[in-house]
Amino acid sequence: MKSTFLCLAFLLWATLSKSQTPNCEPVKSIEVTGSAELEIEPDEIRLIIGIEEYWKEEFNKKADFKDYKTKVPINQIEDSLVKDLAGIGIKKEDIIVREVGNYWRFKGKEFLFSKQLELVLHDFKKVNEILKTINSKGIDYMRIGELKNKNITEYRKQVKIEAIKAAKEKADYLLAAIGEQLGGVISIEELDRGNNFVNPQFAISNTVMSASDNSGVDNVRKIKLRYEVKAKFGIK
């Protein structure tokens, strides 16, 4: 009984002694963000082309919608487009049908049908050739759907490495400015700001397809990668 009492007394003393021990001083640290960007050439371009039926009379400026009688069917528009594309070396197997539907009609007229086609290209020169070659009638819009590169995973790694290097460099020169030295890394966190992969935002309507200046295409020739990291380092 006495032994048990002494044991309990010792445990109580140990607990009280531990609770009275002063807390360790907080570790001095610095937290910074680092970012890096890279532009890479795509080796696959997905070009989206929207086609739709139209009335031949639409192109007669003096015609009223009541005079619209001659509808150009979607199959005819598609066949003409495929033929034009074949003329600049784009094969039929590189054309994928994505959507088929119908849309508004003039009162008393038939529904007009539309299609969305996706072209798989491997050279941006083809985009410019398409703009100069195809008949704009029946083309509703064109846009770059996606740019790809088969080595994109390795490029992402490269940008992330550069981002953490940038964070370390920033922490180093900030501490040097106040006479402190950088210690070891405490934590690293990737920041998801929704901009780590930038897809192109190129679109062109049939009203400007015949224009000689299509500089919008030149602005989306590359895939842009951007990453940010937050890093915490100790201070010596």
BALOBA-1460 file (C-alpha; in Angstrom, 3 decimals):
// residues 236
<rec num="1" residu="m" x="0.000" y="0.000" z="0.000"/>
<rec num="2" residu="k" x="2.838" y="2.339" z="0.952"/>
<rec num="3" residu="s" x="4.657" y="1.412" z="-2.260"/>
<rec num="4" residu="t" x="1.571" y="2.240" z="-4.312"/>
<rec num="5" residu="f" x="1.201" y="5.623" z="-2.587"/>
<rec num="6" residu="l" x="4.861" y="6.520" z="-3.266"/>
<rec num="7" residu="c" x="4.454" y="5.537" z="-6.916"/>
<rec num="8" residu="l" x="1.387" y="7.759" z="-7.316"/>
<rec num="9" residu="a" x="3.148" y="10.632" z="-5.574"/>
<rec num="10" residu="f" x="6.111" y="10.319" z="-7.958"/>
<rec num="11" residu="l" x="3.861" y="10.372" z="-11.013"/>
<rec num="12" residu="l" x="2.059" y="13.467" z="-9.708"/>
<rec num="13" residu="w" x="5.390" y="15.242" z="-9.113"/>
<rec num="14" residu="a" x="6.622" y="14.312" z="-12.596"/>
<rec num="15" residu="t" x="3.435" y="15.632" z="-14.192"/>
<rec num="16" residu="l" x="3.592" y="18.936" z="-12.295"/>
<rec num="17" residu="s" x="7.281" y="19.353" z="-13.067"/>
<rec num="18" residu="k" x="6.607" y="18.805" z="-16.781"/>
<rec num="19" residu="s" x="3.762" y="21.321" z="-16.839"/>
<rec num="20" residu="q" x="5.987" y="23.938" z="-15.212"/>
<rec num="21" residu="t" x="8.834" y="23.461" z="-17.696"/>
<rec num="22" residu="p" x="9.021" y="26.607" z="-19.853"/>
<rec num="23" residu="n" x="8.063" y="26.149" z="-23.499"/>
<rec num="24" residu="c" x="10.833" y="26.034" z="-26.077"/>
<rec num="25" residu="e" x="11.434" y="29.237" z="-27.968"/>
<rec num="26" residu="p" x="9.674" y="29.325" z="-31.369"/>
<rec num="27" residu="v" x="11.847" y="28.443" z="-34.338"/>
<rec num="28" residu="k" x="12.775" y="31.534" z="-36.358"/>
<rec num="29" residu="s" x="11.567" y="31.144" z="-39.916"/>
<rec num="30" residu="i" x="10.762" y="32.962" z="-43.134"/>
<rec num="31" residu="e" x="7.918" y="32.114" z="-45.548"/>
<rec num="32" residu="v" x="8.031" y="33.177" z="-49.195"/>
<rec num="33" residu="t" x="6.459" y="32.350" z="-52.546"/>
<rec num="34" residu="g" x="8.307" y="31.538" z="-55.741"/>
<rec num="35" residu="s" x="7.041" y="31.243" z="-59.305"/>
<rec num="36" residu="a" x="8.309" y="30.190" z="-62.720"/>
<rec num="37" residu="e" x="6.967" y="30.211" z="-66.273"/>
<rec num="38" residu="l" x="7.829" y="28.381" z="-69.467"/>
<rec num="39" residu="e" x="6.538" y="28.554" z="-73.040"/>
<rec num="40" residu="i" x="6.819" y="25.403" z="-75.137"/>
<rec num="41" residu="e" x="6.017" y="24.551" z="-78.717"/>
<rec num="42" residu="p" x="2.975" y="22.286" z="-79.208"/>
<rec num="43" residu="d" x="3.334" y="19.146" z="-81.297"/>
<rec num="44" residu="e" x="-0.444" y="18.721" z="-81.602"/>
<rec num="45" residu="i" x="-3.053" y="21.410" z="-82.241"/>
<rec num="46" residu="r" x="-6.797" y="20.766" z="-81.932"/>
<rec num="47" residu="l" x="-8.680" y="23.198" z="-84.166"/>
<rec num="48" residu="i" x="-12.450" y="23.422" z="-83.703"/>
<rec num="49" residu="i" x="-14.584" y="24.464" z="-86.686"/>
<rec num="50" residu="g" x="-18.301" y="25.076" z="-86.371"/>
<rec num="51" residu="i" x="-20.380" y="24.763" z="-89.550"/>
<rec num="52" residu="e" x="-24.076" y="25.481" z="-90.027"/>
<rec num="53" residu="e" x="-26.691" y="25.492" z="-92.752"/>
<rec num="54" residu="y" x="-27.559" y="28.798" z="-94.338"/>
<rec num="55" residu="w" x="-29.806" y="30.317" z="-96.993"/>
<rec num="56" residu="k" x="-28.191" y="31.418" z="-100.232"/>
<rec num="57" residu="e" x="-30.376" y="34.505" z="-100.223"/>
<rec num="58" residu="e" x="-28.756" y="35.653" z="-96.933"/>
<rec num="59" residu="f" x="-25.812" y="36.923" z="-98.939"/>
<rec num="60" residu="n" x="-28.009" y="39.108" z="-101.094"/>
<rec num="61" residu="k" x="-28.039" y="42.409" z="-99.197"/>
<rec num="62" residu="k" x="-31.363" y="43.424" z="-100.691"/>
<rec num="63" residu="a" x="-33.137" y="40.178" z="-99.737"/>
<rec num="64" residu="d" x="-35.551" y="40.015" z="-96.818"/>
<rec num="65" residu="f" x="-35.843" y="36.903" z="-94.638"/>
<rec num="66" residu="k" x="-39.224" y="36.199" z="-96.263"/>
<rec num="67" residu="d" x="-37.308" y="35.684" z="-99.508"/>
<rec num="68" residu="y" x="-35.012" y="32.999" z="-98.049"/>
<rec num="69" residu="k" x="-35.859" y="29.859" z="-100.020"/>
<rec num="70" residu="t" x="-32.660" y="28.074" z="-100.997"/>
<rec num="71" residu="k" x="-31.179" y="26.263" z="-98.015"/>
<rec num="72" residu="v" x="-27.629" y="24.914" z="-98.301"/>
<rec num="73" residu="p" x="-27.686" y="21.549" z="-96.450"/>
<rec num="74" residu="i" x="-25.145" y="20.646" z="-93.789"/>
<rec num="75" residu="n" x="-23.806" y="17.656" z="-95.764"/>
<rec num="76" residu="q" x="-22.980" y="19.886" z="-98.708"/>
<rec num="77" residu="i" x="-21.154" y="22.357" z="-96.463"/>
<rec num="78" residu="e" x="-19.217" y="19.545" z="-94.757"/>
<rec num="79" residu="d" x="-18.261" y="17.880" z="-98.066"/>
<rec num="80" residu="s" x="-17.021" y="21.199" z="-99.425"/>
<rec num="81" residu="l" x="-14.988" y="21.845" z="-96.269"/>
<rec num="82" residu="v" x="-13.434" y="18.355" z="-96.290"/>
<rec num="83" residu="k" x="-12.502" y="18.827" z="-99.952"/>
<rec num="84" residu="d" x="-10.855" y="22.187" z="-99.227"/>
<rec num="85" residu="l" x="-8.962" y="20.689" z="-96.291"/>
<rec num="86" residu="a" x="-7.787" y="17.738" z="-98.380"/>
<rec num="87" residu="g" x="-6.360" y="20.254" z="-100.847"/>
<rec num="88" residu="i" x="-3.932" y="21.497" z="-98.192"/>
<rec num="89" residu="g" x="-2.984" y="18.031" z="-96.961"/>
<rec num="90" residu="i" x="-5.437" y="17.432" z="-94.110"/>
<rec num="91" residu="k" x="-6.712" y="13.865" z="-94.242"/>
<rec num="92" residu="k" x="-10.284" y="12.831" z="-93.512"/>
<rec num="93" residu="e" x="-9.128" y="10.628" z="-90.603"/>
<rec num="94" residu="d" x="-7.755" y="13.762" z="-88.923"/>
<rec num="95" residu="i" x="-11.271" y="15.258" z="-88.797"/>
<rec num="96" residu="i" x="-13.516" y="14.287" z="-85.878"/>
<rec num="97" residu="v" x="-17.232" y="15.129" z="-85.629"/>
<rec num="98" residu="r" x="-17.884" y="16.434" z="-82.104"/>
<rec num="99" residu="e" x="-21.440" y="17.771" z="-82.077"/>
<rec num="100" residu="v" x="-24.530" y="17.739" z="-84.268"/>
<rec num="101" residu="g" x="-27.626" y="19.806" z="-83.561"/>
<rec num="102" residu="n" x="-30.176" y="22.272" z="-84.838"/>
<rec num="103" residu="y" x="-30.707" y="25.909" z="-84.034"/>
<rec num="104" residu="w" x="-33.068" y="28.837" z="-84.617"/>
<rec num="105" residu="r" x="-35.102" y="29.280" z="-87.759"/>
<rec num="106" residu="f" x="-36.967" y="32.139" z="-89.375"/>
<rec num="107" residu="k" x="-40.702" y="32.043" z="-88.833"/>
<rec num="108" residu="g" x="-42.236" y="29.622" z="-91.291"/>
<rec num="109" residu="k" x="-38.856" y="28.208" z="-92.320"/>
<rec num="110" residu="e" x="-37.209" y="24.850" z="-91.641"/>
<rec num="111" residu="f" x="-34.777" y="24.310" z="-88.778"/>
<rec num="112" residu="l" x="-31.159" y="24.814" z="-89.707"/>
<rec num="113" residu="f" x="-28.636" y="22.160" z="-88.648"/>
<rec num="114" residu="s" x="-25.122" y="22.634" z="-87.356"/>
<rec num="115" residu="k" x="-22.016" y="20.532" z="-86.732"/>
<rec num="116" residu="q" x="-18.810" y="20.936" z="-84.808"/>
<rec num="117" residu="l" x="-15.671" y="19.423" z="-86.298"/>
<rec num="118" residu="e" x="-12.303" y="18.957" z="-84.618"/>
<rec num="119" residu="l" x="-9.130" y="18.899" z="-86.694"/>
<rec num="120" residu="v" x="-5.950" y="17.244" z="-85.416"/>
<rec num="121" residu="l" x="-3.002" y="19.266" z="-86.722"/>
<rec num="122" residu="h" x="0.728" y="19.109" z="-86.061"/>
<rec num="123" residu="d" x="1.883" y="22.419" z="-87.475"/>
<rec num="124" residu="f" x="0.566" y="25.930" z="-86.908"/>
<rec num="125" residu="k" x="1.220" y="26.739" z="-90.549"/>
<rec num="126" residu="k" x="-1.840" y="24.619" z="-91.334"/>
<rec num="127" residu="v" x="-4.047" y="26.964" z="-89.307"/>
<rec num="128" residu="n" x="-2.999" y="29.901" z="-91.458"/>
<rec num="129" residu="e" x="-3.497" y="27.824" z="-94.613"/>
<rec num="130" residu="i" x="-7.011" y="26.914" z="-93.501"/>
<rec num="131" residu="l" x="-7.910" y="30.555" z="-92.898"/>
<rec num="132" residu="k" x="-6.735" y="31.462" z="-96.402"/>
<rec num="133" residu="t" x="-8.226" y="28.452" z="-98.201"/>
<rec num="134" residu="i" x="-11.682" y="27.446" z="-97.001"/>
<rec num="135" residu="n" x="-14.923" y="29.051" z="-98.087"/>
<rec num="136" residu="s" x="-16.285" y="31.153" z="-95.216"/>
<rec num="137" residu="k" x="-19.915" y="30.521" z="-96.187"/>
<rec num="138" residu="g" x="-21.337" y="27.956" z="-93.816"/>
<rec num="139" residu="i" x="-18.495" y="28.436" z="-91.313"/>
<rec num="140" residu="d" x="-19.849" y="29.815" z="-88.057"/>
<rec num="141" residu="y" x="-16.616" y="29.983" z="-86.043"/>
<rec num="142" residu="m" x="-13.119" y="28.597" z="-85.602"/>
<rec num="143" residu="r" x="-11.094" y="28.299" z="-82.419"/>
<rec num="144" residu="i" x="-8.106" y="26.510" z="-80.955"/>
<rec num="145" residu="g" x="-9.487" y="23.838" z="-78.658"/>
<rec num="146" residu="e" x="-6.272" y="22.527" z="-77.132"/>
<rec num="147" residu="l" x="-2.513" y="22.566" z="-77.541"/>
<rec num="148" residu="k" x="-0.558" y="19.441" z="-76.589"/>
<rec num="149" residu="n" x="3.037" y="18.330" z="-76.226"/>
<rec num="150" residu="k" x="4.056" y="14.715" z="-75.635"/>
<rec num="151" residu="n" x="6.732" y="15.794" z="-73.128"/>
<rec num="152" residu="i" x="4.404" y="18.035" z="-71.092"/>
<rec num="153" residu="t" x="4.973" y="16.041" z="-67.860"/>
<rec num="154" residu="e" x="8.722" y="16.655" z="-67.959"/>
<rec num="155" residu="y" x="8.188" y="20.352" z="-68.710"/>
<rec num="156" residu="r" x="5.873" y="20.640" z="-65.701"/>
<rec num="157" residu="k" x="8.554" y="19.133" z="-63.469"/>
<rec num="158" residu="q" x="11.083" y="21.594" z="-64.844"/>
<rec num="159" residu="v" x="8.861" y="24.611" z="-64.095"/>
<rec num="160" residu="k" x="8.105" y="23.403" z="-60.559"/>
<rec num="161" residu="i" x="11.826" y="22.975" z="-59.854"/>
<rec num="162" residu="e" x="12.485" y="26.509" z="-61.064"/>
<rec num="163" residu="a" x="9.651" y="27.802" z="-58.866"/>
<rec num="164" residu="i" x="11.117" y="26.312" z="-55.660"/>
<rec num="165" residu="k" x="14.570" y="27.588" z="-56.640"/>
<rec num="166" residu="a" x="13.061" y="31.058" z="-57.035"/>
<rec num="167" residu="a" x="11.509" y="30.809" z="-53.568"/>
<rec num="168" residu="k" x="14.845" y="29.812" z="-52.003"/>
<rec num="169" residu="e" x="16.668" y="32.615" z="-53.797"/>
<rec num="170" residu="k" x="14.081" y="35.155" z="-52.603"/>
<rec num="171" residu="a" x="14.323" y="33.995" z="-48.982"/>
<rec num="172" residu="d" x="18.120" y="34.101" z="-49.173"/>
<rec num="173" residu="y" x="18.397" y="37.704" z="-50.382"/>
<rec num="174" residu="l" x="15.684" y="38.956" z="-48.025"/>
<rec num="175" residu="l" x="17.522" y="37.540" z="-45.036"/>
<rec num="176" residu="a" x="20.878" y="38.799" z="-46.308"/>
<rec num="177" residu="a" x="19.397" y="42.299" z="-46.343"/>
<rec num="178" residu="i" x="18.976" y="42.149" z="-42.554"/>
<rec num="179" residu="g" x="22.147" y="40.246" z="-41.781"/>
<rec num="180" residu="e" x="20.558" y="36.828" z="-41.276"/>
<rec num="181" residu="q" x="21.392" y="33.462" z="-42.821"/>
<rec num="182" residu="l" x="19.052" y="30.983" z="-44.460"/>
<rec num="183" residu="g" x="18.531" y="27.672" z="-42.698"/>
<rec num="184" residu="g" x="16.966" y="24.409" z="-43.862"/>
<rec num="185" residu="v" x="13.579" y="24.051" z="-45.477"/>
<rec num="186" residu="i" x="10.639" y="23.507" z="-43.124"/>
<rec num="187" residu="s" x="7.784" y="23.066" z="-45.590"/>
<rec num="188" residu="i" x="6.917" y="23.407" z="-49.288"/>
<rec num="189" residu="e" x="3.383" y="23.879" z="-50.614"/>
<rec num="190" residu="e" x="2.230" y="24.039" z="-54.230"/>
<rec num="191" residu="l" x="-0.187" y="26.895" z="-54.820"/>
<rec num="192" residu="d" x="-3.129" y="26.142" z="-57.059"/>
<rec num="193" residu="r" x="-4.140" y="29.476" z="-58.531"/>
<rec num="194" residu="g" x="-5.802" y="27.957" z="-61.572"/>
<rec num="195" residu="n" x="-3.060" y="29.210" z="-63.891"/>
<rec num="196" residu="n" x="-0.578" y="26.337" z="-63.876"/>
<rec num="197" residu="f" x="-1.607" y="25.493" z="-67.415"/>
<rec num="198" residu="v" x="-2.707" y="28.185" z="-69.808"/>
<rec num="199" residu="n" x="-4.767" y="27.082" z="-72.796"/>
<rec num="200" residu="p" x="-5.177" y="29.329" z="-75.826"/>
<rec num="201" residu="q" x="-8.102" y="31.694" z="-76.176"/>
<rec num="202" residu="f" x="-8.201" y="32.074" z="-79.945"/>
<rec num="203" residu="a" x="-11.454" y="32.344" z="-81.834"/>
<rec num="204" residu="i" x="-12.358" y="33.779" z="-85.203"/>
<rec num="205" residu="s" x="-15.771" y="34.270" z="-86.761"/>
<rec num="206" residu="n" x="-16.673" y="33.843" z="-90.403"/>
<rec num="207" residu="t" x="-16.897" y="37.626" z="-90.775"/>
<rec num="208" residu="v" x="-13.122" y="38.058" z="-90.577"/>
<rec num="209" residu="m" x="-11.839" y="34.766" z="-91.949"/>
<rec num="210" residu="s" x="-10.975" y="36.320" z="-95.266"/>
<rec num="211" residu="a" x="-8.995" y="39.148" z="-93.677"/>
<rec num="212" residu="s" x="-5.274" y="39.226" z="-94.428"/>
<rec num="213" residu="d" x="-4.344" y="40.027" z="-90.816"/>
<rec num="214" residu="n" x="-4.923" y="37.006" z="-88.630"/>
<rec num="215" residu="s" x="-2.457" y="37.990" z="-85.906"/>
<rec num="216" residu="g" x="-4.649" y="36.316" z="-83.295"/>
<rec num="217" residu="v" x="-3.265" y="32.967" z="-84.432"/>
<rec num="218" residu="d" x="0.296" y="34.086" z="-83.745"/>
<rec num="219" residu="n" x="-0.586" y="34.928" z="-80.139"/>
<rec num="220" residu="v" x="-1.465" y="31.317" z="-79.252"/>
<rec num="221" residu="r" x="1.375" y="29.402" z="-80.879"/>
<rec num="222" residu="k" x="2.819" y="28.187" z="-77.580"/>
<rec num="223" residu="i" x="1.732" y="26.345" z="-74.470"/>
<rec num="224" residu="k" x="2.295" y="28.482" z="-71.394"/>
<rec num="225" residu="l" x="3.071" y="26.765" z="-68.104"/>
<rec num="226" residu="r" x="3.145" y="28.632" z="-64.789"/>
<rec num="227" residu="y" x="3.586" y="27.289" z="-61.264"/>
<rec num="228" residu="e" x="3.807" y="28.876" z="-57.833"/>
<rec num="229" residu="v" x="5.027" y="27.416" z="-54.555"/>
<rec num="230" residu="k" x="5.025" y="28.597" z="-50.960"/>
<rec num="231" residu="a" x="8.129" y="27.629" z="-49.009"/>
<rec num="232" residu="k" x="9.072" y="28.034" z="-45.356"/>
<rec num="233" residu="f" x="12.737" y="28.095" z="-44.328"/>
<rec num="234" residu="g" x="14.439" y="28.216" z="-40.977"/>
<rec num="235" residu="i" x="16.742" y="31.088" z="-40.019"/>
<rec num="236" residu="k" x="20.149" y="30.191" z="-38.602"/>
